[in-house]
Amino acid sequence: MYSIQCEDCKKNGKTKIYDGETGRNAYTRGVEHQKPLKSNKDSVLMKSWMHKHNKNEHEDKIPQYKICLLYTSDAADDTPCV
């Protein structure tokens, strides 16, 4: 499980967080979330939380996000979000 928080909203006193679950590592999943933001091509992820958030809250500008690992099945990989 992972969490994505919009750092730009946090600076403005808003809390915008998305919690997700994936079998891939957090870096790979983060790249997948960001890919449609940097492309004009239609994608299933164009309907994602991150894309909708950018459009509704930031006029399609790409804000800073922080991706944190919340839980992994490998206890050695459990790292708190800082």
N, C-alpha and C positions, 0 to 999 in steps of 0.2 A: 504494500500500500504506500501511496505517496500523496503529498499535498503540494499544490501550487498556490502561491500567494502573490498578488499584484503589489509590488513594492511602491509603485507610484500612488496607488490608492491609499496604502498604509501611511505614506507621508502626509496625505491630505485627510487623515483621520477616518478613512473608510476601511472596512474589512471585507475583502473580496478573496475568498479561498475556494479552491476546487480540490476535492479529495478523489483520488482514483486508485485503481488496482490494475496491475499488469504482471505478466510473467517475465517481462524483459527488465533489464537494469534501468535505473532512474534516468541516466544520461540518454539512453536510446529513446525512452518514452518522452523525455523533454524535447528532444530533437523532433520527434514525430508531431508533438503539439505545436512547435514553432514553424515547421515547414510551410503550412499553408499561409502563414502570416507574411512570409517573404516571397510568395508566389501569387500570380494572378490566375493560375489554373484552378478549375473547379476540383474540389476534393471532398471526400466524405468528412474530413476534418474541418472543412469550411463551416460546418454546423457545430463545431466544438465549442465548449465553454470559453476557451481562450479567444477564439476568433470573434464570437459574439460580444465578449467583454470589451475587446479592443474597439469594435465598431460602436457599441453603445456608450462606452465610458471615455474613450480616448480618440474618437473621430478617426479610427483606423491607423493611428500612430501606434508603434510598438513600444509599450512601456517595459520597465524592468520587472522580471518575475523571479521568484525564489522557489526552487523545487526542493522539497525535503522528503527524505525517506522516513515513513512512519513505522513500517513494519516489514520484515523480511522473514522468510522461513529459515534462513541461515542466521542463527543468533550472533555469529561473529561479524555479520554485516550490519547489525542494528546500530545505526548512528543517529543520535538525536538531531533535530533540526535546530540550527543556531541562527 
